[in-house]
Structures are given as C-alpha cells and as structure tokens.
Amino acid sequence: MLRKTGLLILALLGSLSLASCGGAGSLASIPAPPGGEYRVNTGDSLQIAVQDLDAADGEYTVDDSGTISLPMIKEIEVRGLTFREIGTKIEDQYRSSGILNAPVVNVQPAALRPYYVLGEVNRPGEFEYRQGMTVLAAISAAGGYTYRADTKAVEVTRTIEGREVVGRADETTVVQPGDRIRVFERWF
C-alpha cells in the first residue's frame, strides 16, 4: 500500500511539472508582419502635411472604422496601408476632386499604438511604442525581468491581417505597435 501511494505521488508530481512547462517554449516563433513595412491600424496617429494647403496640415488619428477625415475631401480609408500608400491615396483624392493639380503629401507616424508587457517583469503595463525596438528594450522599459522570470523565451500576441497570432519570441525579436508581450515564470 505504501508503495502504491509513493508511485501515485510521483505520478502526480510528474504531471504537474509537465503541465507547468508549457510557457512560450512550446509555441512556434511569432511571424514578422508581411511585406516588412508597417501598416496603419485603428488608434495610430499620423502627421500629415499637404504642400500648398495649410488647412490640411496636422495630426490625424485613425478611428474605429479605419478612416481619417481630411479637410475638403472628407473620410479616407487608411487601415492596412503603409505611410507611402496613404500619401498616394490622399494625393489622388485632392487631384481627382480638383482641389490641387499636383499635390505633394507627406505622411509620418505621430504616435503609434502602445505595446503591453505582462507577467514576470517589475513594472507590467502599457508603454509608448518606438520604431525599431526589440523585446529586450520593451522588457527593459517595464523594469526588467523579475527573479522568477523565464528569460529564454516570451510569448507575443500580435494582430496580423486582422487576426490575432500568438507565438514565441526572443530578446532580439522586433516589437510591433499593439503587441502584447508576456514573460512567463521560470519553473526550476
């Protein structure tokens, strides 16, 4: 009877340790966004300058419907477009409406969606996105790892082409606006 109890306890401990080993290590690597260039999404703010039309110069935030509203040409769908594609689309609208003959439009990011760091970091929360930042920089902004953190791999949830994708990332993975980075607890 004592032997059966000991075996039962060992089996329970083994299953508990296997259940806790999932973490980010069991996930596939997070894919990079298609095409390499950033695509605008809801919540991003754009700095737009239109040559010879000062009334259109300013900062515009992409609304829930994926549009921005510019003077004289009204709403333009921009969700999913690159900054260059947005500039071309605005130029086409001003040209086709007869407002400007040869419009020149410059579109730059003003403030992109924040990213989030959760789990075993010292200050989890929402952080301002900076272009080119890596997972290590994001974790550093969150106060670094706690002593319990699994520093080998983290989980990233990213929206790609309208779908949420969850994958594994390492410290060199480039962060995208809106990413949710989760640092798991290390199991000894």
C-alpha positions as CSV (number, residue, x, y, z in Angstrom):
1,M,0.0,0.0,0.0
2,L,2.8,2.4,0.9
3,R,4.5,1.6,-2.5
4,K,1.3,2.4,-4.4
5,T,0.9,5.7,-2.5
6,G,4.5,6.7,-3.3
7,L,4.0,5.9,-7.0
8,L,0.8,7.9,-7.1
9,I,2.6,10.9,-5.5
10,L,5.4,10.6,-8.1
11,A,2.9,10.4,-11.0
12,L,1.1,13.5,-9.7
13,L,4.3,15.5,-9.3
14,G,5.4,14.4,-12.8
15,S,2.1,15.5,-14.4
16,L,2.2,18.9,-12.5
17,S,5.7,19.6,-13.7
18,L,4.8,18.7,-17.3
19,A,1.7,20.9,-17.1
20,S,3.7,23.9,-16.0
21,C,6.4,23.5,-18.6
22,G,4.2,24.9,-21.5
23,G,5.1,28.6,-21.4
24,A,6.4,30.2,-24.6
25,G,8.8,27.4,-25.3
26,S,6.0,25.2,-26.8
27,L,4.9,27.9,-29.3
28,A,6.1,28.5,-32.8
29,S,8.0,31.7,-33.4
30,I,5.9,34.8,-33.9
31,P,5.9,35.7,-37.6
32,A,7.0,39.1,-38.8
33,P,4.4,41.3,-40.4
34,P,4.0,40.6,-44.1
35,G,5.9,42.9,-46.5
36,G,8.2,44.3,-43.8
37,E,6.6,47.8,-43.9
38,Y,4.4,48.9,-41.0
39,R,0.7,49.0,-41.9
40,V,-1.5,51.6,-40.1
41,N,-4.3,50.4,-37.8
42,T,-7.0,51.8,-35.5
43,G,-5.6,54.1,-32.8
44,D,-2.5,55.2,-34.8
45,S,-1.9,58.9,-35.1
46,L,-0.5,60.3,-38.3
47,Q,1.3,63.6,-39.0
48,I,0.1,64.8,-42.5
49,A,1.5,67.7,-44.4
50,V,0.0,68.8,-47.7
51,Q,2.1,71.2,-49.8
52,D,0.1,74.4,-50.6
53,L,-2.8,73.5,-48.4
54,D,-2.0,74.6,-44.8
55,A,-5.6,73.8,-43.7
56,A,-4.9,70.0,-44.2
57,D,-1.6,70.0,-42.2
58,G,-2.0,68.3,-38.8
59,E,-2.2,65.2,-36.7
60,Y,-5.0,62.7,-37.6
61,T,-6.0,59.6,-35.5
62,V,-7.3,56.5,-37.3
63,D,-10.8,55.9,-36.0
64,D,-12.6,52.6,-35.3
65,S,-13.8,52.3,-38.9
66,G,-10.2,52.6,-40.1
67,T,-10.5,56.1,-41.6
68,I,-9.2,59.6,-41.1
69,S,-11.1,62.8,-42.1
70,L,-9.2,65.5,-44.0
71,P,-10.5,69.0,-45.0
72,M,-12.3,69.2,-48.3
73,I,-12.0,65.5,-49.2
74,K,-13.7,64.0,-46.1
75,E,-13.1,60.4,-45.0
76,I,-10.3,58.2,-46.4
77,E,-9.9,54.5,-45.5
78,V,-6.3,54.1,-44.3
79,R,-6.3,50.9,-42.2
80,G,-3.9,48.3,-43.6
81,L,-2.0,50.8,-45.7
82,T,1.6,51.9,-45.4
83,F,2.5,55.6,-44.9
84,R,3.6,55.8,-48.5
85,E,0.3,54.3,-49.7
86,I,-1.7,56.7,-47.5
87,G,0.2,59.7,-49.0
88,T,-0.5,58.5,-52.6
89,K,-4.2,57.9,-51.7
90,I,-4.5,61.5,-50.3
91,E,-2.8,62.9,-53.4
92,D,-5.2,61.1,-55.7
93,Q,-8.2,62.4,-53.7
94,Y,-7.1,66.0,-53.9
95,R,-6.2,65.7,-57.6
96,S,-9.5,63.9,-58.6
97,S,-11.6,66.4,-56.6
98,G,-9.9,69.3,-58.5
99,I,-8.6,71.0,-55.3
100,L,-4.9,70.6,-56.2
101,N,-3.4,70.0,-59.6
102,A,-0.1,68.4,-58.4
103,P,-0.5,67.7,-54.7
104,V,2.5,66.6,-52.6
105,V,1.6,64.9,-49.4
106,N,4.0,63.7,-46.6
107,V,2.7,61.2,-44.1
108,Q,4.7,60.3,-41.0
109,P,3.8,58.4,-37.8
110,A,2.9,60.8,-34.9
111,A,2.1,58.2,-32.3
112,L,1.6,54.5,-33.0
113,R,-0.4,52.2,-30.8
114,P,1.2,51.3,-27.5
115,Y,2.6,47.8,-26.7
116,Y,1.9,45.9,-23.5
117,V,4.2,43.9,-21.2
118,L,2.7,41.4,-18.8
119,G,3.9,38.7,-16.4
120,E,7.2,38.4,-14.7
121,V,8.5,41.9,-15.1
122,N,9.0,44.6,-12.4
123,R,6.5,47.2,-13.9
124,P,4.0,45.5,-16.2
125,G,1.7,47.8,-18.2
126,E,1.2,49.9,-21.3
127,F,4.2,51.6,-23.0
128,E,4.7,54.1,-25.8
129,Y,6.0,52.4,-29.0
130,R,9.3,53.4,-30.6
131,Q,10.2,52.2,-34.0
132,G,12.8,49.5,-34.2
133,M,12.6,48.4,-30.6
134,T,13.2,44.8,-29.6
135,V,11.6,42.6,-27.0
136,L,14.7,43.2,-24.7
137,A,14.1,47.0,-25.0
138,A,10.4,46.5,-24.2
139,I,11.2,44.4,-21.2
140,S,13.7,47.0,-20.1
141,A,11.1,49.7,-20.3
142,A,8.9,47.5,-18.0
143,G,11.7,47.5,-15.3
144,G,13.4,44.3,-16.5
145,Y,12.8,40.7,-15.5
146,T,11.8,39.6,-12.0
147,Y,14.0,37.0,-10.4
148,R,11.3,34.4,-11.2
149,A,11.2,35.2,-15.0
150,D,11.9,32.7,-17.7
151,T,14.4,34.8,-19.7
152,K,14.8,32.3,-22.6
153,A,11.6,32.9,-24.5
154,V,8.5,35.1,-24.1
155,E,5.0,35.0,-25.7
156,V,3.9,37.7,-28.1
157,T,0.3,38.2,-29.3
158,R,0.2,40.3,-32.5
159,T,-2.5,41.2,-34.9
160,I,-1.6,40.2,-38.4
161,E,-4.0,40.9,-41.3
162,G,-6.9,41.3,-38.8
163,R,-6.2,38.1,-36.9
164,E,-4.5,37.7,-33.5
165,V,-1.5,35.4,-33.7
166,V,0.3,34.1,-30.6
167,G,3.9,33.0,-30.9
168,R,7.3,32.7,-29.2
169,A,9.8,35.5,-29.3
170,D,13.3,36.0,-28.0
171,E,15.1,39.2,-26.9
172,T,16.1,40.2,-30.5
173,T,12.5,40.0,-31.9
174,V,11.3,43.4,-33.2
175,V,8.2,44.7,-31.4
176,Q,5.2,46.0,-33.4
177,P,2.7,48.5,-32.3
178,G,-0.1,46.8,-30.3
179,D,2.0,43.8,-29.4
180,R,1.3,42.1,-26.1
181,I,4.4,40.6,-24.6
182,R,4.1,38.1,-21.8
183,V,7.0,36.9,-19.7
184,F,6.4,33.5,-18.0
185,E,7.5,32.3,-14.6
186,R,10.5,30.0,-14.6
187,W,10.0,26.5,-13.3
188,F,13.0,25.1,-11.5
